[in-house]
Amino acid sequence: KDVSRASYNQVWLRSLCNQSYYLEEVGKNVTFEEGEKLHLYSGNGISHKYTIPQLENALASVKLRVLKKWDNGNSVLLLSTRENEL
């Protein structure tokens, strides 16, 4: 799901290491440079889950490079950009 057009004040992620919550501050709104997209991957059940390398390879196949990623063990948020725009 491409959530680039959504506006977020904060992104909450669960830390599975200490079973607590921590906050990744992304500013008042998430802003995007030209060509950047924010993708959210989430699934219930193993059949819907992808590893980070699988997601990176899938994006690379369409010439997208991951700039930043957040992973809480259940869902992954990826910020990507076009390879030729780096």
SEDRENBA-422894 format. One record per residue: residue number from 1; residue in one letter; x, y, z of N, C-alpha, C, O, CB in turn. Coordinates in Angstrom, 1 decimal. Each point is the difference from the previous one (the first is absolute). Glycine has a CB too. Example, Ala and Ser with C-alpha at 12.3 -4.5 7.8 and 13.67 -1.06 7.14 Angstrom:
BEGIN
k  r  neast  nnorth  nup  caeast  canorth  caup  ceast  cnorth  cup  oeast  onorth  oup  cbeast  cbnorth  cbup
1  A  13.2  -5.7  7.8  -0.9  1.2  0.0  0.9  1.2  0.0  1.0  0.0  0.7  -2.9  -1.2  0.5;
2  S  1.5  2.3  -1.9  0.9  1.1  0.0  -0.8  1.1  0.8  0.5  1.1  0.1  0.7  -1.7  -2.3;
% end
This chain:
BEGIN
k  r  neast  nnorth  nup  caeast  canorth  caup  ceast  cnorth  cup  oeast  onorth  oup  cbeast  cbnorth  cbup
1  K  0.9  -1.2  0.0  -0.9  1.2  0.0  0.9  1.2  0.0  0.9  0.2  0.9  -2.8  -1.4  0.3;
2  D  1.7  2.1  -2.2  0.7  1.2  0.0  -0.7  1.1  0.8  -1.1  0.4  -0.3  2.0  -1.0  -2.0;
3  V  -0.2  1.0  3.4  -0.6  1.0  0.9  0.6  1.4  -0.1  0.0  0.8  0.9  -0.6  -2.7  0.6;
4  S  1.2  2.1  -2.7  0.8  1.3  -0.2  -0.9  1.2  0.2  0.5  1.0  0.5  1.0  -2.2  -2.0;
5  R  -2.8  1.1  1.1  -0.8  1.2  0.1  -0.6  0.2  1.4  -0.6  1.1  0.2  0.1  -1.4  -2.6;
6  A  0.7  -0.6  3.3  -0.5  0.1  1.3  0.8  1.0  0.8  1.2  0.2  -0.3  -2.1  -2.5  0.2;
7  S  0.3  3.0  1.1  0.7  0.9  0.9  0.1  -0.6  1.4  -1.0  -0.3  0.6  0.2  2.3  -2.0;
8  Y  2.0  -2.1  1.9  0.2  -0.6  1.3  0.7  1.0  0.9  1.0  0.7  -0.4  -0.9  -3.0  -0.6;
9  N  -0.5  2.4  2.3  0.7  0.8  1.0  1.2  -0.8  0.5  1.0  0.5  0.3  -3.1  0.8  0.3;
10  Q  1.8  -2.6  -0.3  1.1  -0.9  0.6  -0.2  -1.4  -0.6  -1.1  -0.4  -0.5  1.2  1.8  2.6;
11  V  0.9  -2.1  -2.1  0.0  -1.5  -0.4  0.3  -0.8  1.3  1.1  0.1  0.5  -0.5  0.4  -3.0;
12  W  -1.5  -1.2  3.0  0.2  -0.9  1.2  0.4  -1.4  -0.5  -0.6  -0.6  -0.9  -1.1  1.9  2.3;
13  L  2.8  -1.7  -0.8  0.5  -1.4  -0.3  0.2  -0.8  1.3  0.4  0.6  1.0  0.7  0.3  -3.1;
14  R  -1.4  -2.1  2.0  0.2  -0.9  1.2  1.3  -0.6  0.0  0.4  -0.6  -1.1  -2.8  0.1  1.2;
15  S  3.1  0.6  1.0  1.3  -0.7  0.1  -0.2  -1.4  0.6  -0.4  -0.1  1.1  1.6  2.4  -0.9;
16  L  -0.9  -3.3  -1.0  -0.3  -1.4  0.4  1.1  -0.4  1.0  -0.2  -0.9  0.8  -0.9  0.4  -3.0;
17  C  2.3  1.2  2.2  1.1  -0.4  0.9  -0.4  0.2  1.5  0.2  -0.9  0.8  1.4  1.6  -2.6;
18  N  -2.2  0.5  2.1  -0.3  0.2  1.4  -1.5  0.1  0.3  -0.4  0.4  1.1  2.6  0.8  -0.9;
19  Q  -3.0  -1.6  -1.2  -1.5  0.0  0.1  -0.5  1.3  0.4  -1.0  0.1  0.8  1.1  -2.5  -0.2;
20  S  0.5  3.5  -1.0  -0.5  1.3  0.3  -0.1  0.8  -1.3  0.3  -0.5  -1.1  0.8  0.5  3.4;
21  Y  -1.7  1.2  -2.2  -0.2  0.8  -1.1  1.0  1.2  -0.1  0.4  0.5  1.0  -2.8  -1.1  -1.0;
22  Y  2.9  0.9  -1.2  0.8  1.2  -0.1  -0.5  0.8  -1.2  -0.7  -0.5  -0.9  2.7  -0.8  1.9;
23  L  -1.6  2.5  -1.0  -0.6  1.0  -1.0  1.1  0.4  -0.9  1.1  0.4  0.4  -2.7  0.4  1.2;
24  E  1.3  -0.9  -2.9  0.9  0.5  -1.0  -0.6  1.3  -0.5  -1.0  0.0  -0.6  1.8  -2.3  -0.2;
25  E  -0.1  3.4  1.1  -0.5  1.3  -0.3  0.2  0.3  -1.4  1.1  0.0  -0.5  -0.7  0.8  2.8;
26  V  -1.5  -0.5  -3.0  0.2  0.3  -1.5  -0.5  1.4  -0.3  -0.3  0.4  -1.1  0.0  -2.8  0.6;
27  G  0.1  3.3  1.6  -0.4  1.3  -0.3  -1.5  0.2  0.0  -0.7  -1.0  0.2  2.8  1.3  -1.5;
28  K  -2.5  0.9  1.2  -1.5  0.3  0.0  -0.7  -0.8  -1.1  -1.1  -0.5  0.2  1.6  2.8  0.8;
29  N  0.1  -2.3  -2.2  -0.5  -0.7  -1.1  1.2  -0.8  -0.6  1.1  0.4  0.0  -3.0  1.3  -0.5;
30  V  1.6  -2.8  -0.2  1.0  -0.7  -0.7  0.1  0.7  -1.4  -1.0  0.2  -0.7  0.6  -2.4  1.8;
31  T  1.6  2.7  -1.4  0.2  0.7  -1.3  0.8  -0.8  -0.9  0.9  -0.8  0.5  -1.1  3.0  0.7;
32  F  0.0  -2.1  -2.4  0.7  -0.8  -1.0  0.7  0.8  -1.0  -0.6  1.0  -0.5  -1.1  -2.8  0.8;
33  E  2.9  1.4  -0.7  0.7  0.7  -1.1  -0.6  -0.6  -1.3  -0.8  -0.9  0.1  2.9  1.2  1.3;
34  E  -1.8  0.3  -2.5  -0.5  -0.4  -1.3  0.3  -1.5  -0.2  1.2  -0.4  0.1  -1.0  2.7  -1.0;
35  G  -1.2  -3.1  0.6  0.3  -1.4  -0.3  0.0  -0.9  1.2  0.1  -1.3  -0.2  1.2  2.1  -1.7;
36  E  -1.4  -0.3  3.1  0.0  -0.9  1.2  -1.4  -0.5  0.3  -1.0  0.7  -0.2  2.9  0.5  1.1;
37  K  -2.0  -2.4  -0.5  -1.3  -0.7  0.4  0.2  -0.7  1.3  1.1  -0.4  0.4  -1.7  0.2  -2.8;
38  L  -0.5  0.2  3.2  0.0  -0.8  1.2  -0.9  -1.2  -0.2  -1.2  0.2  -0.3  1.6  2.0  1.7;
39  H  0.1  -3.4  -1.1  -0.8  -1.2  -0.2  -0.2  -0.7  1.4  1.0  0.0  0.8  -0.1  -0.2  -3.2;
40  L  -2.1  -0.3  2.6  -0.3  -0.7  1.2  -0.3  -1.5  -0.4  -0.9  -0.2  -0.8  0.0  2.3  2.0;
41  Y  1.6  -3.0  -0.6  -0.2  -1.4  -0.2  -0.5  -0.7  1.3  0.7  0.1  1.0  1.0  -0.1  -2.9;
42  S  -2.8  -0.6  1.9  -0.5  -0.6  1.2  -0.8  -1.3  -0.4  -0.6  0.0  -1.1  0.4  2.3  2.3;
43  G  0.3  -3.3  -0.3  -0.8  -1.2  -0.3  -0.2  -0.8  1.2  0.7  0.0  1.0  0.3  0.0  -3.2;
44  N  -2.2  -0.7  2.2  -0.2  -0.9  1.1  0.1  -1.4  -0.6  -0.7  -0.4  -1.0  -0.9  2.0  2.2;
45  G  2.5  -2.4  -0.7  0.2  -1.3  -0.5  1.3  0.0  -0.8  0.3  0.9  -0.7  -2.8  -1.4  0.6;
46  I  3.2  -0.7  0.2  1.3  -0.1  -0.7  -0.1  0.2  -1.5  1.0  0.5  -0.6  -0.3  -2.0  2.5;
47  S  -1.8  1.2  -2.5  -0.1  0.0  -1.4  0.0  1.5  -0.5  0.3  0.2  -1.2  -1.6  -2.3  1.2;
48  H  1.1  3.0  0.9  -0.1  1.4  -0.4  1.3  0.8  0.3  0.1  1.2  -0.2  -2.6  -1.3  0.5;
49  K  3.5  -0.6  0.3  1.1  0.6  0.5  1.2  -0.1  -0.9  0.2  -1.0  -0.7  -0.9  0.6  3.0;
50  Y  1.5  1.5  -2.4  1.2  0.0  -0.8  1.2  0.4  0.8  -0.2  0.7  1.0  -1.2  -0.1  -3.0;
51  T  2.5  -1.1  1.7  1.2  0.4  0.7  0.4  1.4  -0.5  -0.4  0.4  -1.1  1.2  -2.8  1.5;
52  I  0.0  3.1  0.3  0.6  1.3  -0.4  0.7  -0.1  -1.4  -0.2  0.7  -0.9  0.4  0.0  3.3;
53  P  0.7  -1.7  -2.5  0.7  -0.2  -1.3  -1.0  -0.3  -1.1  0.3  0.5  -1.1  1.7  -1.3  2.3;
54  Q  -3.0  0.1  -1.0  -1.0  -0.2  -1.0  -0.7  1.3  -0.5  -0.2  0.2  -1.1  -0.2  -2.6  2.0;
55  L  0.1  3.2  0.1  -0.7  1.3  -0.3  1.0  0.9  -0.7  -0.4  0.6  -1.0  -1.0  -0.8  3.0;
56  E  2.7  0.2  -1.6  1.0  0.8  -0.7  0.2  -0.4  -1.4  0.1  0.8  -0.9  1.0  -0.4  3.1;
57  N  -1.1  -1.8  -2.4  0.2  -0.5  -1.3  -1.2  0.3  -0.9  0.2  0.3  -1.2  1.2  -2.1  2.1;
58  A  -2.6  1.7  -0.3  -1.2  0.4  -0.8  0.0  1.4  -0.5  -0.3  0.3  -1.1  -1.0  -2.0  2.4;
59  L  1.7  2.6  -0.4  0.1  1.4  -0.3  1.1  0.3  -1.0  -0.2  0.8  -0.9  -0.7  -0.2  3.1;
60  A  2.0  -1.3  -2.0  1.2  0.2  -0.9  -0.4  -0.5  -1.5  0.5  0.6  -0.9  1.1  -0.9  2.8;
61  S  -2.5  -0.7  -2.0  -0.4  -0.4  -1.3  -0.8  1.0  -0.8  0.0  -0.1  -1.2  0.0  -2.2  2.1;
62  V  -0.5  3.3  -0.2  -0.7  1.1  -0.7  0.8  1.3  0.2  -0.6  1.1  0.0  -1.7  -2.3  0.4;
63  K  3.6  1.0  -0.1  0.9  1.2  0.0  -0.3  0.9  1.2  0.2  1.2  -0.1  0.0  -1.3  -2.3;
64  L  -0.6  -0.5  3.5  -0.2  0.8  1.3  1.1  -0.4  1.0  0.2  -1.2  0.1  -2.7  1.5  -0.6;
65  R  3.1  0.7  1.2  0.9  -0.4  1.0  -0.5  0.5  1.4  -0.6  1.1  0.1  2.5  -0.9  -1.7;
66  V  -1.8  -1.1  2.6  -0.5  0.3  1.3  1.0  1.0  0.7  1.2  -0.2  0.0  -2.3  -2.1  0.2;
67  L  0.5  3.4  0.3  0.8  1.0  0.7  0.0  -0.2  1.5  1.0  0.2  0.7  -1.5  1.4  -2.6;
68  K  -0.7  -1.9  2.4  -0.1  -0.2  1.4  -1.1  -1.1  0.3  -1.0  -0.1  -0.8  1.7  2.5  1.3;
69  K  -0.6  -3.1  0.5  -1.0  -1.1  0.3  -0.2  0.0  1.5  0.8  0.2  0.8  -0.1  -1.5  -2.8;
70  W  -2.0  1.0  2.3  -0.4  -0.3  1.4  -0.7  -1.3  0.0  -0.8  -0.3  -0.8  0.5  2.8  1.3;
71  D  0.7  -3.4  0.4  -0.5  -1.3  0.1  -0.4  -0.4  1.4  0.9  0.1  0.9  0.5  -0.8  -2.8;
72  N  -2.7  0.4  2.2  -0.4  -0.3  1.3  -0.3  -1.5  0.2  -0.5  -0.4  1.0  -0.4  2.7  -0.8;
73  G  1.3  -3.1  -1.2  -0.2  -1.4  0.1  -1.3  -0.5  -0.6  -0.1  -1.2  -0.4  1.5  1.3  2.4;
74  N  -2.3  0.8  -2.1  -1.3  -0.3  -0.6  -0.2  0.7  -1.3  -0.7  -0.5  -1.0  -0.2  0.0  3.2;
75  S  1.4  1.7  -2.3  -0.2  0.8  -1.2  1.3  0.8  -0.2  0.8  0.2  0.9  -3.3  -0.1  -0.7;
76  V  2.7  0.3  -1.5  1.2  0.7  -0.4  -0.4  1.3  -0.7  -0.9  -0.1  -0.9  2.2  -2.1  0.8;
77  L  -0.7  3.3  0.4  -0.2  1.2  -0.6  1.3  0.4  -0.8  1.1  0.0  0.7  -2.8  0.8  1.0;
78  L  1.7  -0.6  -3.0  1.2  0.2  -0.8  -0.2  1.4  -0.7  -1.0  0.3  -0.6  1.4  -2.8  0.3;
79  L  0.7  3.3  0.4  0.1  1.2  -0.8  0.9  -0.3  -1.2  1.2  -0.4  0.2  -1.6  1.9  1.9;
80  S  -0.1  -1.3  -3.3  0.8  -0.3  -1.2  0.1  1.1  -0.9  -0.8  1.0  0.0  0.2  -3.4  0.3;
81  T  1.6  2.3  -1.2  0.1  1.0  -1.1  0.4  -0.7  -1.3  0.5  -1.1  0.1  0.1  2.9  1.6;
82  R  -0.8  -1.1  -2.8  0.5  -0.6  -1.3  1.5  0.0  0.0  0.7  1.0  0.4  -2.8  -0.2  -1.6;
83  E  2.7  -1.9  0.6  1.4  -0.1  -0.1  0.7  1.2  -0.7  1.0  0.5  0.5  -1.3  -3.0  -0.5;
84  N  -0.3  3.0  -1.0  0.6  1.0  -0.8  -0.2  1.4  0.6  0.4  1.0  -0.6  -0.8  -2.4  -1.4;
85  E  -0.3  1.5  3.1  -0.2  1.3  0.7  0.9  0.2  1.2  -0.2  0.9  0.8  -2.2  -1.0  -1.6;
86  L  3.3  -0.9  1.0  0.9  0.1  1.1  1.2  0.9  -0.3  0.9  0.2  0.8  -1.6  -2.5  0.0;
% end
